[in-house]
Amino acid sequence: MLMMRVRQLTRQLRSVPLRCHGSSSGSPKAETVTILWKQRSGEVVETKGDVGKSLLICAHKHGIELEGACEGVCACSTCHVILQDEVFRDLPEPSEEEEDMLDQAFGLTNTSRLGCQIELTKKHDGMVVTIPKATRNFYVDGHVPKPH
């Protein structure tokens, strides 16, 4: 009985897609979208993001100054971004955990979200993401994780 339950759990675990922080899609045929980042300096940088990955992973992959001190687990507000109205409206409602973290974000707006909670879709092609002028890092003062 125990071995049968272990096999069932093993099969269930194998059926869950592997999601690794900071990893690339591994497939040269991965769909991408164009993202325009309005940086703190006012400069606009264009990048490509893999559909199905988070906005935070895209930022780290391209060296965009979006902190993500908790490394994308919705435990800080350092990946706070400001979105265009139409992009914000098309996103699923934020979870209670995300809303709690957003309450601590610097410069909160009506279209604020956490980059770690935004999964890129084809609809995001051409979206403009504004990075706030500052962040509040309660995780570890000054800690900026390096993508792996």
QUIDALIN-V436187 format. One record per helix or strand of 3 or more residues. SS is the DSSP state (@ for helix, = for strand). FROM is the first residue (numbers start at 1). LEN is the number of residues. Records with the same first field share a line. If there is no record, write none. Layout:
SS=FROM-LEN, FROM-LEN
This chain:
@=2-14, 55-7, 85-6, 96-7, 115-3, 122-3
==32-7, 44-7, 80-4, 112-3, 127-5
